[in-house]
Amino acid sequence: MELTFFIEKFAIILVVFGITMLIALYSTFAERKVAGYMQDRIGPNRAGYGGILQPLSDGVKMFTKEDFIPNTPNKFLFIVGPWLFIVTALMSSAVIPWGDTINFFGTNVILQATDINVAILFVFGVVSIGVYGIMIGGWASNNKYSLMGAVRASSQMISYEVAMGLSIIAVLMMTGTLSLRAITLQQHGFWDGANHWLSWNIFKQPLAFLIFLICAFAETNRTPFDLPECESELVGGYHTEYSSMKLGFFLFAEYINMFISSAIISIVFFGGFNYPGMDWVANNIGGNISTLLGVGVLFAKVFFFIFFYMWVRWTVPRFRYDQLMKLGWKILIPLAIVNIAITGAVILLRM
């Protein structure tokens, strides 16, 4: 039994890691295509039909380019930085519930690598460790622009983690659990039959969603919060001195973080793998079909938010750094605290 359980979880982890890397790879292609569409140009279209093989071509280029290491006394840390960043990004996918239970040759398999009762804390903790990868890489580069970019990234991510954590507290007060799977199951279907209202948390905590979404942009260093990589000021930010696959690890990790943050948003606020009519599908067509549809629905939600990240990049101008810090400390954190107080008052009144 233990061997079967180990094989099952190992297979799920391999599939999740593979899908995560594949989505990160093709997010680079989607980014360039979306940018081309919004700027009235074609985008990459040479490698394969419509440019579909362009990400593979870019990957081969990354592997085969010269691996340049600058004149730095910290060559070991220079190498460790991108590895630490991408490993922590991949680890955060371990607690994501990608679907409900599926029956596989008489065995019920939960489509989740591991279901821990502190999944939210695990994600926040792992993401926080990723900051060290950026800071170590920028400092070990022995370059003032890299160091400035690393300092910007670390201070920005630490600042917005506070508001992000506070926004999640309001949701946790309503759900009473830190498990992402339990939070998803509480948003079963679309309607809450007991209370006759919409069950997804976006309808119960719209302010928490807005704060979390803004903080997610800052945590992933996406426009309009891409000051750590601001080409007009810092050349390329904390990965200025990186080349070959070390640069690829930094770039892939950013897209992985974008994918994982989109999955967290979809699970916490938009019902995860739940969709309207899922009970009817399970009862009349089959439980496995219902589960597979749920997986597809979850990925559709995730892809929408990935597209939203890209849409905002080519729509909203970049903040100044003082504006970025003011938004985080003087606006988002007070709003999150007020939302916690309102949520607590509503819970007490309903008791």
C-alpha positions in Angstrom: 0.0 0.0 0.0 2.8 2.4 0.9 4.6 1.6 -2.3 1.5 2.2 -4.4 0.9 5.5 -2.6 4.5 6.5 -3.3 4.3 5.6 -7.0 1.0 7.5 -7.3 2.3 10.7 -5.7 5.6 10.5 -7.6 3.8 10.2 -10.9 1.6 13.2 -10.0 4.6 15.3 -9.1 6.3 14.4 -12.3 3.2 15.3 -14.4 2.7 18.6 -12.4 6.3 19.6 -12.8 6.3 18.7 -16.5 3.1 20.6 -17.2 4.4 23.6 -15.2 7.6 23.8 -17.2 5.7 23.3 -20.5 3.2 26.2 -19.6 6.1 28.4 -18.5 7.9 27.6 -21.8 4.9 28.4 -24.0 3.9 31.5 -21.9 7.0 33.1 -23.4 5.5 32.4 -26.9 2.0 33.6 -25.8 3.5 36.8 -24.4 5.1 37.6 -27.7 2.0 36.8 -29.7 -0.3 38.8 -27.4 2.2 41.7 -27.6 2.3 41.4 -31.4 -1.5 41.4 -31.6 -1.9 44.4 -29.3 0.8 46.3 -31.2 -0.6 45.4 -34.6 2.3 43.2 -35.7 2.7 39.4 -36.3 5.1 38.2 -33.6 7.2 35.1 -33.9 6.1 33.0 -37.0 9.2 31.3 -38.4 9.8 28.2 -36.3 7.0 25.8 -37.1 3.4 26.5 -38.2 2.6 30.0 -36.9 5.7 30.0 -34.8 4.5 27.1 -32.5 8.1 25.7 -32.2 9.6 29.1 -31.2 9.8 28.3 -27.5 11.6 25.0 -28.3 14.0 27.0 -30.5 14.6 29.5 -27.6 15.2 26.7 -25.2 17.8 25.1 -27.5 19.4 28.5 -27.9 19.6 28.9 -24.1 21.3 25.6 -23.6 23.8 26.1 -26.4 24.9 29.7 -25.7 28.2 30.4 -24.0 27.8 30.2 -20.2 29.6 33.4 -19.2 30.6 33.9 -15.5 31.7 37.4 -14.6 34.8 38.2 -12.6 33.3 37.7 -9.2 34.7 36.2 -5.9 31.3 34.5 -5.4 31.1 32.1 -8.3 29.3 29.4 -6.2 26.6 31.9 -5.1 26.4 33.2 -8.7 25.4 29.7 -9.8 23.2 28.9 -6.8 21.0 32.0 -7.2 19.0 31.0 -10.3 18.7 27.4 -9.1 17.2 28.5 -5.8 14.8 30.8 -7.6 13.4 28.1 -10.0 13.4 25.3 -7.4 11.2 27.4 -5.0 8.9 28.4 -7.9 8.4 24.7 -8.8 7.9 23.6 -5.1 4.9 25.9 -4.7 3.0 23.7 -7.3 3.0 20.7 -4.9 0.0 21.8 -2.8 -2.2 22.9 -5.7 -5.4 20.8 -6.1 -5.6 20.4 -9.8 -8.8 18.4 -9.7 -11.2 16.3 -7.6 -10.9 12.5 -7.1 -10.6 10.3 -10.2 -11.2 6.5 -10.2 -8.1 4.8 -11.8 -8.5 1.0 -12.2 -10.6 0.8 -9.0 -8.4 3.2 -7.0 -9.5 6.7 -6.1 -6.7 9.1 -6.9 -6.7 12.7 -5.7 -5.2 15.0 -8.4 -2.9 16.8 -6.0 0.7 16.1 -5.1 0.1 16.6 -1.4 -2.8 17.9 0.7 -1.5 19.6 3.8 -3.6 21.5 6.2 -1.3 24.6 6.0 -1.0 24.8 2.3 -1.4 28.6 2.2 1.4 29.0 4.7 3.5 26.6 2.6 3.0 28.6 -0.5 3.9 31.9 1.2 6.9 30.3 2.9 8.3 28.8 -0.3 7.7 32.0 -2.3 9.5 34.0 0.4 12.6 31.8 0.1 12.7 32.6 -3.7 13.6 36.2 -2.7 17.0 34.8 -1.5 17.6 33.4 -5.0 17.2 36.9 -6.5 19.2 38.6 -3.8 22.0 36.1 -3.9 22.2 36.2 -7.7 22.2 40.0 -7.9 24.8 40.4 -5.1 27.1 37.7 -6.4 27.1 39.2 -9.9 29.5 41.9 -8.7 27.6 44.5 -10.8 26.0 47.6 -9.3 23.0 47.4 -11.6 22.4 43.8 -10.7 22.7 44.6 -7.0 20.3 47.6 -7.3 17.8 45.3 -9.1 18.1 42.6 -6.5 17.5 45.2 -3.7 14.5 46.5 -5.5 13.1 43.1 -6.0 13.6 41.9 -2.5 12.1 45.1 -0.9 9.2 45.0 -3.3 8.4 41.4 -2.7 8.7 41.6 1.1 6.5 44.7 1.2 3.7 43.3 -0.9 3.8 39.9 0.9 2.4 41.8 3.9 -0.7 43.1 2.0 -1.1 39.8 0.2 -1.1 37.8 3.5 -3.5 40.2 5.1 -5.9 39.9 2.2 -5.9 36.1 2.5 -6.7 36.3 6.2 -10.2 37.6 5.5 -10.8 34.6 3.2 -9.4 32.2 5.8 -11.7 33.7 8.5 -14.7 32.8 6.3 -13.5 29.3 5.3 -11.9 28.3 8.6 -9.1 26.3 6.9 -5.6 26.8 5.4 -6.0 23.8 3.1 -6.3 24.8 -0.6 -8.3 21.6 -1.2 -10.7 22.4 1.6 -11.1 25.9 0.3 -11.9 24.6 -3.1 -14.4 22.1 -1.9 -16.3 24.8 0.1 -16.9 26.5 -3.3 -18.5 23.4 -4.7 -20.4 24.0 -7.9 -21.5 27.6 -8.3 -24.5 28.0 -6.0 -24.6 27.6 -2.3 -27.9 25.7 -1.8 -27.9 26.3 2.0 -27.7 30.1 1.8 -29.0 30.7 -1.7 -26.1 32.8 -2.9 -23.1 32.4 -5.1 -20.5 30.1 -3.5 -17.3 31.3 -5.1 -15.2 33.5 -2.8 -14.9 36.3 -5.3 -18.6 37.2 -4.5 -17.9 37.1 -0.8 -14.5 38.8 -0.7 -14.2 41.1 -3.8 -11.8 43.6 -2.0 -9.6 40.7 -0.8 -9.4 39.5 -4.4 -8.5 43.0 -5.7 -5.7 43.4 -3.1 -4.4 39.9 -3.8 -4.4 40.4 -7.5 -2.4 43.7 -7.3 0.1 42.1 -4.9 0.4 39.1 -7.3 1.6 41.5 -10.0 4.2 42.9 -7.6 5.3 39.5 -6.3 5.9 38.2 -9.9 7.7 41.5 -10.9 5.2 42.0 -13.7 4.3 45.4 -15.3 3.4 47.9 -13.8 5.7 46.6 -11.0 8.7 45.5 -13.1 11.1 48.0 -11.6 13.6 45.3 -10.6 14.1 44.6 -14.3 13.7 48.1 -15.5 15.8 48.2 -18.7 15.7 52.0 -19.0 17.4 52.3 -15.6 19.1 49.1 -14.6 20.0 47.5 -18.0 18.4 44.1 -17.1 18.1 44.2 -13.4 19.3 41.4 -11.1 20.0 39.0 -14.0 22.1 41.5 -16.1 25.3 39.4 -15.8 23.5 36.0 -16.5 23.7 34.1 -19.8 22.9 30.7 -21.1 20.5 28.5 -19.0 21.2 30.4 -15.8 19.4 33.3 -17.4 16.8 30.9 -18.7 16.1 29.7 -15.1 15.4 33.2 -13.9 13.1 33.8 -16.9 11.3 30.5 -16.6 10.9 31.0 -12.8 9.1 34.2 -13.4 6.7 32.6 -15.7 6.2 29.7 -13.3 5.4 32.1 -10.6 2.9 33.8 -12.9 1.3 30.4 -13.6 1.2 29.4 -9.9 -0.2 32.8 -8.8 -2.9 32.5 -11.4 -3.7 29.0 -10.1 -3.9 30.3 -6.5 -6.2 33.1 -7.6 -8.4 30.7 -9.4 -8.6 28.3 -6.5 -9.0 30.7 -3.6 -11.5 33.1 -5.3 -12.9 31.5 -8.4 -13.8 28.0 -7.2 -10.8 26.1 -8.5 -12.0 23.0 -10.4 -15.7 23.7 -9.5 -18.1 24.7 -12.3 -21.8 25.1 -12.7 -23.7 21.8 -13.2 -20.8 19.6 -12.0 -23.2 17.5 -9.9 -25.4 16.9 -12.9 -22.4 15.8 -14.9 -21.2 13.5 -12.1 -24.6 11.9 -11.6 -25.6 11.5 -15.3 -22.4 11.1 -17.3 -19.8 9.9 -14.8 -17.5 11.0 -12.0 -14.3 10.7 -14.0 -15.8 12.9 -16.8 -16.8 15.4 -14.2 -13.3 15.4 -12.7 -11.6 15.8 -16.0 -14.0 18.7 -16.9 -13.1 20.3 -13.6 -9.4 20.0 -14.5 -10.1 21.7 -17.8 -12.2 24.4 -16.2 -9.4 25.1 -13.7 -6.8 25.5 -16.4 -9.1 27.7 -18.4 -9.3 30.0 -15.4 -5.6 29.9 -15.0 -5.0 30.7 -18.7 -7.4 33.7 -18.5 -5.3 35.2 -15.6 -2.1 34.5 -17.5 -3.5 36.4 -20.4 -4.6 39.2 -18.0 -1.0 39.5 -16.8 0.1 39.9 -20.4 -2.7 42.3 -21.2 -1.8 44.6 -18.4 1.9 44.5 -19.4 1.1 46.2 -22.7 -1.6 48.5 -21.3 -0.5 50.1 -18.0 2.6 52.2 -17.7 5.3 51.4 -15.1 5.1 52.9 -11.6 7.8 55.0 -10.1 9.5 53.2 -7.2 8.1 55.7 -4.6 4.6 55.2 -6.0 5.0 51.5 -5.8 6.0 51.6 -2.1 3.3 54.1 -1.3 0.7 51.9 -2.9 1.9 48.9 -0.9 2.3 50.4 2.6 -0.2 53.3 2.6 -3.0 52.0 0.6 -3.1 48.2 0.2 -2.2 47.3 3.8 -4.7 49.6 5.4 -7.4 48.4 3.0 -6.6 44.8 3.9 -6.8 45.5 7.6 -10.2 47.3 7.1 -11.4 44.3 5.1 -10.4 42.0 8.0 -12.3 44.1 10.5 -15.4 44.2 8.3 -15.2 40.4 7.7 -14.9 39.8 11.5 -17.9 42.0 12.1 -20.0 40.2 9.5 -19.1 36.8 10.9 -20.0 37.9 14.5 -23.3 39.3 13.3 -24.2 36.1 11.5 -23.4 33.9 14.6 
